[in-house]
Amino acid sequence: MNYRAMFYSLIVRVLERIPTIKDLIKRLQNDILFRPDCGFMLSEAYPVLRDALPLAPQWGVKKNSDGKNIFWYGYKGHLAVGSSVGIYIGRFNQWYSWDLVYQPDQILRDLMTDISSGRGILIEFVPILFTIQVFGYVILSLLTVRSSK
């Protein structure tokens, strides 16, 4: 599979304002001049983008030495803490997402000031929002497990 061309075709889909991936596949099948623009060779068969995507991903599952599943929630916890801090930065410090690129030192300086000052809203807000997110995740995972049985 030509993954590079598949990736380019997904970018070209946005630039060409092709509404769905199904329409992109139709255009790749039917338009002989469009395929080389996306990086495919004319001799290649048209790509089936859906076949490259996992249908039942097991991203939260690891295997131990016995081959049994171990569910690892560490990355989900990191995402919950990161999003809690991100919400705090945007809501209370009035920073925008592009400021992480242009002024990361100032954002870190503001966070360090908030932690060292007596305000304490950061220390209270992040664990509360983290707890709410974890609670919501547990409820949703229990509902999906029960509905799949």
Secondary structure, DSSP 4 states (H G I P E B T S, - for coil): --HHHHHHHHHHHHHTT---HHHHHHHHHH-TTHHHHHT--TTSPPP-HHHHS-SS--TTEEE-TTS-EEE--HHHHHHHHHHHHHHHHHHTS---TTHHHH-HHHHHHHHHHHHHSS--HHHHHHHHHHHHHHHHHHHHHHHHHHHH-
